[in-house]
Amino acid sequence: MTSAVMPTYARAPVAFVSGEGCRLVDTEGRRYLDFGAGIAVCGLGHAHPKLVAALTEQAGRLWHTSNLYQIEGQEKVAAKLAALSFGDVVFFGNSGAEANECAIKLARKYHSSAGRPERWRILAFEGSFHGRTLATLAAAGNPKNLEDFGPVVPGFDHAPYGDLDRAEALVGPDTAAILVEPIQGEGGIRVPDPEFLKGLRALADRLGVLLMFDEVQCGLGRTGRLFAHERIGVVPDVMSLAKTLGGGLPVAACVATSKAASGMTAGSHASTFGGNLLAMAVAAAVLDIIAEPAFLASVARKGEKLAAGLDGLVARHRHVFESRRGVGLMLGLRCAAPQAEVVERLRSAGLLVVPAQDQVVRLLPPLIVDEQEIDEALLILESVARAMPAKAA
Ligand SMILES: *Cc1c(COP(=O)(O)O)cnc(C)c1O
């Protein structure tokens, strides 16, 4: 079949027509257990009644006015995010890449407007993912994604993820900020030693550079804490959020201390759609639910249950799964068998998971997943692992 859609994605041959909670239904009426959640986007599952109500209520009133005017919803969501985090101020965009783009610009402006324009470089890390704009691609530095797109946006240095010594060696008098995922998602659910992030904080403080956490994937409840950095008690100066923030509606946020954002004034940055009324209505509803301590505790508890089940699976089927990684409901299995085949077999058996780099399949169920659904997913994993040939195909 020919398609008029630009062929930039390698899509699985399945399309979904409806969803509820952790379930999706395809065009053939087949039901799936969704442990991908649209790549950690549908944190509250599909068709959550409170999100549907918030969206439809706002949809009947007003969608968009523009940032030429006051937007009450932005005030509300920004105040909520500030109250829930280290941050004082928030810029709203529509995607993770845009949140990071704002962070990068903010860091350069922070130094430039304080009379240090020579501080404009950003230290980032190998194996990262920060989005697909030219600057965020340069930030991640993945050669595969940069190839064929002309000169790479200058100003990004890269250290191996977890390597504090290399990071120290690369931060110099021209460094504006350090940008890092507290847990790498696309890179393969890589959880660094807490000392790494603590060391980056100390390094940033010592040299007067900003520490910026990309929590687009690991933030907003995924780890069982509202923000992944809370787990290790390292507080950044800037944080980017997206994915779960809109529960499926495009919305992103760059959260910063007022000091870090001190260069950002009227005209510094803008987005036509960023923070529109629909997005803000939904983001407010999402935050109301996931910021509840009892909700976050349930994520942590369910994450432990799923992780324990996966550990047993790995122990029984070493020819398929080599190891288990991750925290909370941000978990990964490193495949010993071909990753694409594992993903496909699971999908055929009714379980959706998401591939990542480093031969990892990610399990990122909606945060509202229940214990029976976890058991069901583990049963599917078990039966698929048992059916996998002993030798890689
Ligand atoms: C998904 C992701 C992004 C990019 O988000 P988009 O909405 O696709 O632009 C950036 N950083 C991290 C850590 C991500 O997981």
The ligand as an ORCA input file, in Angstrom:
! r2SCAN-3c Opt
* xyz 0 1
  C      11.099     11.785     24.157
  C      12.219     12.561     24.719
  C      12.569     13.823     24.233
  C      11.943     14.430     22.999
  O      10.590     14.655     23.132
  P       9.736     15.054     21.828
  O       8.402     15.372     22.408
  O       9.733     13.880     20.923
  O      10.386     16.226     21.229
  C      13.572     14.519     24.877
  N      14.205     14.000     25.933
  C      13.905     12.789     26.428
  C      14.642     12.278     27.619
  C      12.919     12.020     25.832
  O      12.648     10.798     26.289
*
